[in-house]
Amino acid sequence: MKTKQLKQIFKASALALCLSTSMSVFAAAQPKDEIVAVVDNSVILRSDLDQSIAEITHQLQAKKQTVPPVEYLQQQALEQLITRQAQLEQLKRYNVKADEKTLNDAVLKVAKDSGYSSLEAFQQKLDSAAPNTYASLRARIAEDIALQRLRQQLVTSRIQISDQDVKNFLNSPQGQAALGNQVHVLHVRVSGNENAVKVAENVRKELANSNDAKALSTKFSTKDIKVDAADMGFRNLSDIPDELAARVAPLQVGQTTELISVRDGVHVLKLIDRKGGEQKAIVPQFQTRHILIQPSEVVSPENAKQMIDSLYSRLQKGEDFAVLASTFSNDTGSAANGGSLGWVSPGVMVPEFEAQMKATPKGEISKPFQSQFGWHILQVTDTRQQDMTHEVQERMARQILGERQFDTELDSWLREIRNNAYVEIKDPALERNKK
């Protein structure tokens, strides 16, 4: 097996240990008290290492891949456990946790994959095989979910994508293909003897004034020179070979590429026309203002509810929304503008706010409602349908570029926290395996 492939197995084991491993392997681990390594304020036990090796071996065997020598397995498994423990220390620092709903859904998925329709039946089966196995599995899945969220937050914050990066991508063949853009291209290939390049130059000059493929072929073909000209019609850039697509993408309509010399002849392409993807992104927007009352050290949740109810009552009696928002709203950014949030698109606000915004008729005031930020009252002052095609395209480009950078930044972040962690390997044999 190639080393790179094996490292991918170790990486998968470290990132999603519980979700990708069979129930039987997890339940088979036996508790031992021997400490094999210290990582910051935590320890790695012999049982942790044995279980990790068993899980990795199980995955390799399931993929029908060769299991490497035990010394190599131990070394790689221990290194992954150390990196995982260093990440768990970061969880404590940032206080990232899995919420109950996400955790229950993840455990239920494992249960269903194992043939059980309920968490209760799954728990009974696991604990009948070994006491507290279900609790251990649930704790490990909770860790995996929290680690995934931590990585998403911290690694994403390291990714820097400039406006120029977005522009360059959208203008590239890959970006044009992602947008569904199509090009109408005339393709000419000149082949034959040593005069092919000279003939191709003349063809290129002729293309400035002609789109007639058949006429070009007839005019320039001779006994020794063959000119194949074809009108390719409209097609997606993704359907054109990458090398040719890269040359066509920056052309303006009517322009030709430079001569492209390859083994089968000299090629030249002309861009006859271009058209963008047909689908427009027309989205509803809501001109919205709101008042926010947040619980705090001096305002209890009960008092916050009483305050928002009082403000709602005053609004119902005709008091000015902007004045009350400026005076009482805890959202200082919008309060200075009478509570105005400007034009709000779907997907921008938290779900509770968006649901109320969509359900509130223009000109009316919503009843008080609660979100993670506190208690709100909102008013929709106007609505419109807005063409957000350009913004959607830019957002898509940032997402694609971000996904491309994520794995690189993740590896960099993992190396950093591993190198910054205090690590002491207690087992001399494992220390020797590193060397």
C-alpha positions as CSV (number, residue, x, y, z in Angstrom):
1,M,0.0,0.0,0.0
2,K,1.2,3.5,-0.8
3,T,2.1,5.6,2.2
4,K,-0.2,8.4,1.1
5,Q,-3.2,6.1,1.0
6,L,-2.4,4.8,4.5
7,K,-2.2,8.3,5.8
8,Q,-5.7,9.0,4.5
9,I,-6.9,6.0,6.5
10,F,-5.3,7.4,9.7
11,K,-6.7,10.9,8.9
12,A,-10.3,9.5,8.5
13,S,-9.9,7.6,11.7
14,A,-8.9,10.7,13.6
15,L,-11.6,12.9,12.1
16,A,-14.6,10.6,12.4
17,L,-13.6,7.7,14.5
18,C,-16.9,6.7,15.9
19,L,-19.1,7.4,12.9
20,S,-17.0,5.3,10.6
21,T,-16.2,2.3,12.8
22,S,-18.3,-0.8,13.5
23,M,-20.1,-1.2,16.8
24,S,-18.3,-4.4,17.5
25,V,-14.8,-2.8,17.3
26,F,-15.8,0.0,19.7
27,A,-17.4,-2.4,22.2
28,A,-14.4,-4.7,22.2
29,A,-12.0,-2.1,23.8
30,Q,-11.0,-3.1,27.3
31,P,-10.2,-0.4,29.9
32,K,-6.6,-0.3,31.0
33,D,-4.8,2.2,33.4
34,E,-1.4,2.4,31.7
35,I,-0.6,5.8,30.5
36,V,1.3,5.8,27.2
37,A,1.5,9.6,26.6
38,V,0.7,12.9,28.2
39,V,-0.7,15.7,26.0
40,D,-1.0,19.1,27.8
41,N,-3.4,18.5,30.7
42,S,-4.7,15.1,29.5
43,V,-3.4,11.6,29.0
44,I,-3.6,8.8,26.4
45,L,-4.1,5.3,27.8
46,R,-2.9,2.0,26.4
47,S,-6.6,1.1,25.8
48,D,-7.0,4.3,23.7
49,L,-4.0,3.2,21.5
50,D,-5.2,-0.4,21.2
51,Q,-8.6,0.7,20.2
52,S,-7.3,3.1,17.6
53,I,-5.1,0.4,16.1
54,A,-8.1,-2.0,16.1
55,E,-10.3,0.6,14.3
56,I,-7.6,1.3,11.7
57,T,-7.0,-2.4,11.1
58,H,-10.7,-2.9,10.7
59,Q,-11.0,-0.1,8.1
60,L,-8.0,-1.4,6.1
61,Q,-9.4,-5.0,6.1
62,A,-12.8,-3.7,5.1
63,K,-11.2,-2.0,2.1
64,K,-9.1,-5.2,1.4
65,Q,-5.9,-3.3,1.8
66,T,-2.7,-4.5,3.3
67,V,-2.2,-4.0,7.1
68,P,1.3,-2.5,7.7
69,P,3.6,-3.8,10.5
70,V,2.4,-3.3,14.1
71,E,5.3,-0.9,14.9
72,Y,4.2,1.5,12.1
73,L,0.5,1.2,13.1
74,Q,1.4,2.1,16.7
75,Q,3.5,5.1,15.6
76,Q,0.8,6.5,13.3
77,A,-2.1,5.7,15.6
78,L,-0.3,7.4,18.5
79,E,0.5,10.5,16.5
80,Q,-3.2,10.8,15.4
81,L,-4.3,10.4,19.0
82,I,-1.9,13.1,20.1
83,T,-3.2,15.4,17.4
84,R,-6.8,14.6,18.4
85,Q,-6.1,15.3,22.1
86,A,-4.4,18.6,21.2
87,Q,-7.7,19.5,19.4
88,L,-9.7,18.5,22.4
89,E,-7.7,20.9,24.5
90,Q,-8.7,23.6,22.0
91,L,-12.4,22.6,22.6
92,K,-11.9,23.5,26.3
93,R,-10.3,26.8,25.4
94,Y,-13.1,27.9,23.0
95,N,-15.9,26.1,24.9
96,V,-17.3,24.5,21.8
97,K,-19.9,21.8,22.4
98,A,-22.4,19.6,20.5
99,D,-26.0,20.5,21.0
100,E,-28.4,17.7,22.0
101,K,-30.4,17.6,18.8
102,T,-27.4,17.2,16.5
103,L,-25.9,14.7,18.9
104,N,-29.0,12.6,19.1
105,D,-29.4,12.7,15.3
106,A,-25.8,11.5,14.9
107,V,-26.1,8.7,17.4
108,L,-29.4,7.6,15.8
109,K,-27.7,7.4,12.4
110,V,-25.1,5.1,13.9
111,A,-27.9,3.0,15.5
112,K,-29.8,2.7,12.2
113,D,-26.6,1.8,10.3
114,S,-26.2,-1.0,12.8
115,G,-29.8,-2.2,12.3
116,Y,-31.6,-0.5,15.2
117,S,-34.6,1.8,14.8
118,S,-34.4,3.5,18.2
119,L,-31.7,4.9,20.6
120,E,-33.2,2.8,23.4
121,A,-32.8,-0.5,21.6
122,F,-29.3,0.5,20.5
123,Q,-28.3,1.5,24.1
124,Q,-29.6,-1.8,25.5
125,K,-27.7,-3.8,22.9
126,L,-24.4,-2.0,23.5
127,D,-24.6,-2.0,27.3
128,S,-25.6,-5.7,27.4
129,A,-22.3,-6.4,25.6
130,A,-20.2,-4.2,27.9
131,P,-21.5,-1.8,30.6
132,N,-21.3,1.9,29.7
133,T,-20.4,1.3,26.1
134,Y,-23.3,3.4,24.9
135,A,-22.2,6.3,27.1
136,S,-18.7,6.1,25.8
137,L,-19.8,5.9,22.2
138,R,-22.1,8.9,22.7
139,A,-19.3,10.9,24.4
140,R,-16.9,10.2,21.5
141,I,-19.5,11.2,18.9
142,A,-20.1,14.4,20.8
143,E,-16.4,15.1,20.7
144,D,-16.3,14.5,16.9
145,I,-19.2,16.9,16.3
146,A,-17.6,19.6,18.5
147,L,-14.3,19.1,16.8
148,Q,-15.9,19.4,13.4
149,R,-17.5,22.7,14.5
150,L,-14.2,24.0,16.0
151,R,-12.3,23.2,12.8
152,Q,-15.0,24.9,10.7
153,Q,-14.9,28.0,12.8
154,L,-11.1,28.3,13.2
155,V,-9.9,27.1,9.8
156,T,-12.5,29.1,7.9
157,S,-11.3,32.2,9.7
158,R,-7.8,31.6,8.3
159,I,-9.0,31.5,4.7
160,Q,-8.5,34.8,2.9
161,I,-10.2,35.4,-0.4
162,S,-9.8,38.8,-2.0
163,D,-12.2,40.5,-4.4
164,Q,-9.5,40.0,-7.1
165,D,-9.4,36.3,-6.3
166,V,-13.2,36.1,-6.9
167,K,-12.9,38.1,-10.1
168,N,-10.1,36.0,-11.4
169,F,-12.0,32.8,-10.7
170,L,-15.2,34.0,-12.4
171,N,-13.2,34.9,-15.5
172,S,-11.4,31.5,-15.6
173,P,-12.6,28.5,-17.6
174,Q,-13.6,26.8,-14.3
175,G,-15.5,29.8,-13.1
176,Q,-17.2,30.3,-16.5
177,A,-18.2,26.6,-16.5
178,A,-19.5,26.8,-12.9
179,L,-21.7,29.7,-14.0
180,G,-23.1,27.7,-16.9
181,N,-21.6,30.1,-19.5
182,Q,-21.4,28.9,-23.1
183,V,-19.1,29.8,-26.0
184,H,-19.7,29.5,-29.7
185,V,-16.3,28.6,-31.2
186,L,-14.9,28.0,-34.7
187,H,-12.0,25.5,-34.5
188,V,-9.4,25.1,-37.2
189,R,-6.6,22.5,-37.3
190,V,-3.8,22.8,-39.9
191,S,-1.6,19.7,-40.5
192,G,0.9,18.5,-43.1
193,N,4.5,19.5,-43.9
194,E,6.7,22.1,-42.5
195,N,4.6,24.9,-44.1
196,A,1.7,24.2,-41.7
197,V,2.6,27.0,-39.3
198,K,2.8,29.5,-42.2
199,V,-0.6,28.4,-43.5
200,A,-2.1,28.5,-40.0
201,E,-0.9,32.2,-39.8
202,N,-2.8,32.9,-43.0
203,V,-5.9,31.1,-41.7
204,R,-5.8,33.1,-38.5
205,K,-5.7,36.4,-40.6
206,E,-8.6,35.1,-42.7
207,L,-10.6,34.4,-39.5
208,A,-10.7,38.1,-38.7
209,N,-13.3,38.5,-41.5
210,S,-14.8,35.0,-41.9
211,N,-16.8,32.5,-39.9
212,D,-17.3,30.1,-42.9
213,A,-15.6,26.9,-41.8
214,K,-16.2,25.1,-45.2
215,A,-14.8,28.1,-47.2
216,L,-11.7,28.2,-45.0
217,S,-11.0,24.5,-45.4
218,T,-11.5,24.7,-49.2
219,K,-9.4,27.9,-49.6
220,F,-6.3,26.8,-47.7
221,S,-6.2,23.0,-48.1
222,T,-3.6,21.7,-50.7
223,K,-2.1,18.4,-51.6
224,D,0.4,18.7,-48.8
225,I,-1.6,20.7,-46.3
226,K,-4.8,19.7,-44.7
227,V,-7.1,22.3,-43.1
228,D,-9.9,21.0,-40.9
229,A,-12.3,23.7,-39.9
230,A,-15.4,23.1,-37.8
231,D,-18.1,25.3,-36.3
232,M,-18.5,23.8,-32.8
233,G,-21.7,25.7,-32.0
234,F,-22.5,26.7,-28.4
235,R,-21.1,24.5,-25.7
236,N,-20.2,24.7,-22.1
237,L,-16.6,25.6,-21.4
238,S,-16.4,22.4,-19.2
239,D,-17.0,20.4,-22.4
240,I,-13.9,21.8,-24.1
241,P,-10.4,20.4,-23.2
242,D,-8.8,22.4,-20.4
243,E,-5.9,23.7,-22.4
244,L,-8.2,25.0,-25.2
245,A,-10.8,26.3,-22.7
246,A,-8.1,28.3,-20.9
247,R,-7.2,30.1,-24.2
248,V,-10.8,30.7,-25.2
249,A,-12.1,32.0,-21.8
250,P,-10.3,35.4,-21.9
251,L,-11.2,36.2,-25.6
252,Q,-13.6,38.9,-26.7
253,V,-16.2,38.1,-29.3
254,G,-14.5,38.1,-32.7
255,Q,-11.0,37.4,-31.4
256,T,-8.8,34.4,-32.2
257,T,-6.3,32.5,-30.1
258,E,-2.6,32.5,-30.8
259,L,-1.4,29.5,-32.8
260,I,-1.4,26.3,-30.7
261,S,1.2,23.9,-31.9
262,V,0.7,20.3,-30.7
263,R,1.5,16.8,-32.0
264,D,-1.4,16.5,-34.4
265,G,-1.0,20.0,-36.0
266,V,-1.4,23.7,-35.5
267,H,-4.7,24.8,-33.9
268,V,-6.4,28.2,-33.9
269,L,-9.8,29.0,-32.4
270,K,-12.1,32.0,-32.9
271,L,-14.8,33.1,-30.4
272,I,-17.9,33.8,-32.5
273,D,-20.3,34.5,-29.6
274,R,-20.7,34.0,-25.9
275,K,-23.8,33.7,-23.6
276,G,-24.2,33.4,-19.9
277,G,-26.2,30.9,-17.9
278,E,-29.9,31.5,-18.5
279,Q,-30.9,31.2,-14.8
280,K,-31.3,34.5,-13.0
281,A,-31.2,34.8,-9.2
282,I,-34.3,36.8,-8.4
283,V,-34.9,36.9,-4.7
284,P,-37.5,38.6,-2.5
285,Q,-36.1,41.3,-0.2
286,F,-37.7,42.9,2.8
287,Q,-37.1,46.5,4.0
288,T,-37.1,45.8,7.7
289,R,-36.6,47.6,11.0
290,H,-36.6,46.1,14.5
291,I,-36.3,46.6,18.2
292,L,-34.1,44.2,20.2
293,I,-34.2,43.7,24.0
294,Q,-31.4,41.5,25.3
295,P,-31.2,39.8,28.7
296,S,-28.0,40.8,30.5
297,E,-26.4,41.0,34.0
298,V,-28.8,43.8,34.9
299,V,-31.8,42.7,32.8
300,S,-33.2,39.3,33.7
301,P,-35.0,37.1,31.0
302,E,-38.3,37.9,32.7
303,N,-37.6,41.7,32.7
304,A,-36.5,41.5,29.0
305,K,-39.9,39.9,28.2
306,Q,-41.8,42.5,30.2
307,M,-39.9,45.3,28.4
308,I,-40.6,44.0,24.9
309,D,-44.3,43.5,25.8
310,S,-44.4,47.1,27.1
311,L,-42.9,48.5,23.9
312,Y,-45.3,46.4,21.7
313,S,-48.2,47.9,23.6
314,R,-46.9,51.4,23.1
315,L,-46.5,50.7,19.3
316,Q,-50.0,49.4,19.2
317,K,-51.2,52.7,20.7
318,G,-49.5,54.6,17.8
319,E,-46.1,55.7,19.2
320,D,-43.3,56.1,16.7
321,F,-41.3,52.9,15.9
322,A,-38.1,54.8,15.0
323,V,-38.2,56.8,18.2
324,L,-38.7,53.7,20.4
325,A,-36.0,51.8,18.5
326,S,-33.5,54.6,18.9
327,T,-34.3,54.9,22.6
328,F,-34.6,51.3,23.8
329,S,-33.1,48.8,21.2
330,N,-30.0,47.0,22.3
331,D,-28.9,46.6,18.6
332,T,-26.8,49.7,18.6
333,G,-26.0,49.4,14.9
334,S,-29.6,49.7,13.8
335,A,-30.9,51.8,16.7
336,A,-29.0,54.8,15.4
337,N,-31.1,54.5,12.2
338,G,-34.4,54.1,14.0
339,G,-34.0,50.3,14.0
340,S,-33.6,50.1,10.2
341,L,-31.8,47.0,8.8
342,G,-32.1,48.1,5.2
343,W,-33.1,45.6,2.6
344,V,-32.8,42.1,4.0
345,S,-32.4,39.0,1.8
346,P,-33.4,35.4,2.8
347,G,-30.7,33.5,4.5
348,V,-29.1,36.5,6.2
349,M,-31.0,36.5,9.5
350,V,-31.4,33.8,12.1
351,P,-34.3,31.4,11.4
352,E,-36.7,32.9,14.0
353,F,-36.2,36.4,12.6
354,E,-36.5,35.4,9.0
355,A,-39.7,33.4,9.7
356,Q,-41.3,36.4,11.4
357,M,-40.1,38.8,8.7
358,K,-41.7,36.6,5.9
359,A,-44.9,36.2,7.9
360,T,-45.4,39.9,8.7
361,P,-47.5,41.9,6.1
362,K,-46.0,45.1,4.7
363,G,-46.6,48.0,7.1
364,E,-47.7,45.9,10.1
365,I,-45.8,45.2,13.3
366,S,-45.0,41.7,14.5
367,K,-45.8,40.4,17.9
368,P,-42.8,40.0,20.2
369,F,-40.7,36.9,19.4
370,Q,-37.5,35.4,20.7
371,S,-34.3,34.4,19.0
372,Q,-30.8,33.5,20.3
373,F,-30.1,37.3,20.6
374,G,-33.1,38.2,22.8
375,W,-36.6,39.5,22.2
376,H,-37.6,41.3,19.0
377,I,-40.3,43.3,17.4
378,L,-40.0,43.9,13.7
379,Q,-41.8,45.9,11.0
380,V,-41.6,45.3,7.2
381,T,-41.9,48.7,5.6
382,D,-41.6,47.5,2.0
383,T,-40.8,44.5,-0.2
384,R,-39.3,43.9,-3.6
385,Q,-38.0,41.3,-6.0
386,Q,-34.3,41.9,-6.6
387,D,-31.9,40.5,-9.2
388,M,-29.1,39.1,-7.1
389,T,-27.4,37.1,-9.9
390,H,-24.1,38.9,-9.5
391,E,-24.1,38.6,-5.7
392,V,-25.0,34.9,-5.9
393,Q,-22.2,34.3,-8.4
394,E,-19.7,36.0,-6.2
395,R,-20.9,34.0,-3.2
396,M,-20.6,30.8,-5.2
397,A,-17.1,31.7,-6.2
398,R,-16.1,32.4,-2.6
399,Q,-17.5,29.1,-1.5
400,I,-15.6,27.1,-4.2
401,L,-12.4,28.9,-3.5
402,G,-12.9,28.4,0.2
403,E,-13.5,24.7,-0.2
404,R,-10.3,24.5,-2.3
405,Q,-8.3,26.2,0.5
406,F,-9.9,24.4,3.4
407,D,-7.9,21.2,3.4
408,T,-4.6,23.0,3.1
409,E,-5.5,25.4,6.0
410,L,-6.8,22.5,8.0
411,D,-3.5,20.6,7.7
412,S,-1.6,23.7,8.6
413,W,-3.7,24.3,11.6
414,L,-3.4,20.7,12.8
415,R,0.4,20.9,12.5
416,E,0.4,24.1,14.5
417,I,-1.6,22.9,17.4
418,R,0.4,19.6,17.4
419,N,3.7,21.4,17.5
420,N,2.5,23.8,20.2
421,A,1.2,21.0,22.4
422,Y,3.2,19.7,25.4
423,V,3.7,16.0,24.6
424,E,5.5,13.4,26.8
425,I,5.6,9.8,25.6
426,K,5.7,7.5,28.6
427,D,6.3,4.1,26.8
428,P,10.0,3.8,25.8
429,A,9.1,1.3,23.0
430,L,6.7,3.9,21.4
431,E,9.4,6.5,21.7
432,R,11.8,4.2,19.9
433,N,9.2,3.6,17.1
434,K,9.3,7.3,16.3
435,K,13.0,7.2,15.5
